[in-house]
Amino acid sequence: MRPSTLRALKRAAELTRQNRFTEAVLVAEPVLLTADRQESAEIRGWLIGHATEFATERETR
């Protein structure tokens, strides 16, 4: 995954945690739309891992 893609995903995740969903989509959408097949698979894996972490974090609150 390109470093710029990872930065955008991490920023979108931060915004999501702050309940700033519209901004999160605006940050993440361009990298999602321009990713090739390989990078899309890497993004998918990162998102699955992040979603699991986010859900676990929410449950422990």
Helices and strands as residue ranges (DSSP letters): H 3-17, H 21-34, H 37-59
